[in-house]
């Protein structure tokens, strides 16, 4: 039987948090900016006006005992849908920013065992480029596919990338928005038996043109304005890139089983702060069923009474 291989491009350095003092590294090879005259650089921090070009150099280091071949290309960056992590477009995806503007002098390089290769590149900002931040990366992709076992195997192409933080000259507008706030409850069947909880979901949207380091505060109030919950959230992206949306969820353990109130989320970053809220109505399942039954029975009695009254008037009316 022929094996079917599914190829997954794994950009390990873009998903994992890389310390500011170290290069992007997966244990076999690393990619990082060439050292400047002052010090080593963990990332590329570049700036240019529309129509200008900047040049720099990227270093690919081979940590293995055999020569490695790489496809070298530039890519745009984005926030992942899963947790808002920093990631870059694959070679097959359409590039619109840094992925188009940055051109390495070589697209394929061979790095000797325990050696390194330095590759110059030029980044040209088009005349009509929008001002603000345009994040991306230079990626060293090993085009070999690591094959697994079995009739249906998972193949992985590994890559490591050095981040590029490009600032295009012009007005900068930091702006953040909180959108589509929702509250879903997880109630026990019988009040007081079992734990209650809720999930607050929302979309964090960078509506400006600069990268933000956001903070989000959650506040829940119940009936008569009682404070039920107030905390700063930790499950948010450390960097929210321009134009990016991330759908996030925050668990709320011990939420009230019976209450009526509001959840408010406030997102802030440098020079920007916005809030959004949503109402909630917590009601245990058993209480809801009892109330529904009471409404149905009461409605039936009311309708029956109306029918009987109409019938009585008809019988008591004189015949013509």
N, C-alpha and C positions, 0 to 999 in steps of 0.2 A: 504494500500500500504506500502510495506517495505521501510524503509529509507536507502538511500545510503550515507555513510559517507566517506568523503575524509579526511585523516589524514595528517596534516601538522605539522612538527616538528619546533617549533619556538624557536630559540636560541637568545632570546632577548638581552642578555648581549653582544653577539658577533656582533650584527648589530648596536646597539646604541653605541655612544661614552661614555665610562665610565671614569669619572675623575680619575686622577692618585692617588688621596687620598682616594678613596672609593672602596668598594668591588663590584664585579659583583652582581647585585641585580635586581629582577623584582617586588619588593613590597611584595611578599609572602615568598620568601626565598633568601638567598644569599650564595655565594661560594667564598672562599678566602683562601690564604695561612695562616697557623698558624703563629702567631707573632714570630719573632726571638727574640734573647736576646737583640737586640738593639732597634728595632721598628717594627711597623706593616708594612706589605708588600702588595701592591695592586695586584702584579702579582708574579709568580715564575720566578726568574732569576737563571738558573742553568747552570753549565758548567761541562763537563766531556770529557775525552779522549776515543777513541774507545776501547771497552773492559771493561770500568769501569762502576760502578753503583753509583748512588746517592740516598739518601733517604730524604723524607720530609713529611710534613703533610698538609692535606687540611681540612678546616672547613666548614661544612654545617649548616647554621642557619635557623631555622623555625620562621617566624614572625607572623604566624597565631595562632588562638585559638584551633586548632586541630592538632593531630599528622599527619605527612606527610611521605610517603614512596618514596624513590628515587632509581633509577638505577644509579650507579656511574661507569663511564667509562672514559678512555682517548681517545683523538681524535686528528687528524692532523688539522692544520689550513690552510686556503687558502684565497685568495682575491675574493670577489664576482664579478660576471660578470657585475652586474648592476652599481655599483659605486666604486668598488675596496675596499669595507669595509672588516674588519677582520671577518671571519666566521670560523666555524669548521664543520668537517664531522659528519654526523649523525651516529647513532649506526649501521645502516644497510649498510653503505658505507665501502668500503675497506680502511683500514688504512695501511700506509707504514712507518711512522716515529714514532713520540711521541705516536701516537695512538696504536702502537704495543709495544713500549719499556716501557711505564709507566704502572705499575700494582698496583691498589689500593688493600689494604689488604681485603677490603670488596667490593663486587659489588652491594650489596643492603643494604640500611640503612634506619632505621626508626628514624625520628627526632621528639621528643616530642613537644607539643605546647609551643611556646616561648622558645624553648631550642636549643641546638646545639650539634653536634656530630663531633668529630675530628677523621679523618681516615688517618693512615699512608699509604704511597705508596713508591714504589721503581722504579726507572727509570734506566734501563740497556741499555747502548749503545753497539750495536754489534761491533765486531772487524772490520768488513768491512765498517762501517758507514763513509759517506763522511764528511769531515770537514765543518765547517760553521754553520749557523743558521738552526735550525729545530723547528719552532713554532708549538704549539699545545695548548691543554687545558685539564683540568679535568672537566667533565660535570656531573651535578646532574639533571637527567631527571625524571620528574613526568610522569609515564607511563599511567596515566589516560587520557582519551580523553574527552575534553570539547565538548559536543554535542550541535549543534544549533537546530533551528526549521525548519520545512518544509520537503518535501519529499526528497529533495537533500540538505544535510546540510554539513557544513564545520566543521570538527573536528580538534582540536588543542591539541597537546601534548607540554607542556611548559618545557623549560630547561634553566638552568643558568650555566655558565662555568667560571672557573678561568683560565686565560691565563698562558701558559708556554712558556717562551723564553729560549730555550736550545741552547747553543753554544758548538759544538763538536770541540775538539782541532785539530789544523792543519792549513795549509795555508788558509787565507781568501782572497777572490777575489771579491771586489765590482765592479759590471759592470751593465750598463743600456743601453737599446737600444730603439730607436723610430722606429716603423715599419708601413708600409702600410698607409702613409699619403694620405688623399683624401680631395678634396674640392668640395662641392655641392652647387650650387647657387639657390636662390629663387628670381626670377626676376618678376617685374610687366609686364603686357602685353604691356603697352605703356610706353616708357621712360619718366621719370619725374612724372608719376602718380602712387602713391603708394610707399611703402617702399621696398627697396631691402635688401637682407640679404644672408648670406651663413653659412654653417656648415663645420667646419674643424674636421675631424675624424682621429684618429690615434690609434695605439696600443703601450702601454707602457709595456716594457718587462724587467724584472729583470733577466739578463743572468748570474749573479754571484751567490755566495753562502752565502751572508749575506743580512739581511733585510735592505732596503733602505728607507730613508725619502726624496722622490724626489721633485724637483722643475722643472717646465716646463715653458719655455718662448716661446711666439708666436710672429713671425715677418712676416709681409706681405709687399711685395714691388710690385709696379706697373711698367708700362712702363717707361723706362729710369731710373730705380732704385729708383723711388719715394717711400718713406716710407708711407704705408697706415695704418699700424697697428703695435704696439709694446707693449706687455704687458706680465706680469707674470700671469699664469693661476691659478685659485683657485680650480677648480673642478678636483682634482687629489687625489689619495689615500694618506693618511698620512703615511701609512706603505705599502711598496711593498715587499711582501715576496719572498724569493729565488725561481727562476724558474717560477714565476707567470706572466701571461699576462693579461692586462686589456684593453678593448676597450673603448676609451673615445671620447666624442664629445664636441666641443666648439663652441657656437654660435658666429657669426660675424655680428652684426647689422650694417647697413649702409655700407655694402660692395659696391664697385663700380659697377655700372650697365654696364659700358663699359670700359674694361681694359684688359690688358694682363700682367701677372706677376708671382710671385712665393710666396708660403707660406713655411716658415721654422720653424720647431719646434726643440728646444734644451732642452734636459733633463739633469739634473745634480743631483748628490748626492755626498756624501763624497768620494773623490778620483776617481770619474768617471764623464764623460761628453760626450754626443753623440748628433748628430743632424741628421735630415732627412728633406727632402723638397719635394714639389710637385708643378708643374706649374698649372696655372688656366687661363681660358679665359672667361671673363664675357661679355655676349652679350644679350640685351633685346630680348624678344620673337618677337616683331613686326619687329625689325631690322633684326633678323635672318630669319623671313618669307620673308621679302622684298628681302634680299640678296639671299635667296634660289630661290625665283621666278625669280630674275634677272639672276642668273646662269642658270636656266632651260631655260628661254627665249633666252638668249645669246647662249646657247649650241644648241638650236633648229635652230636659225638663221644660225649659223656656219655650222651645218650639212646640212641644206637646200642649203646653198651656195655651199658647196662642191658637192652636188648631181647635182645641176644645171650646175656647171662648167664642171663636167664630161660628162653630157648629151650634152652640147654645143660642146665639143671637138669631141664627137662621130659623131654629125650631120655634122660637117664641114670637117671631114676626107674624102679624095677621095675614091670612090669605086674601088675595084680591077677590 
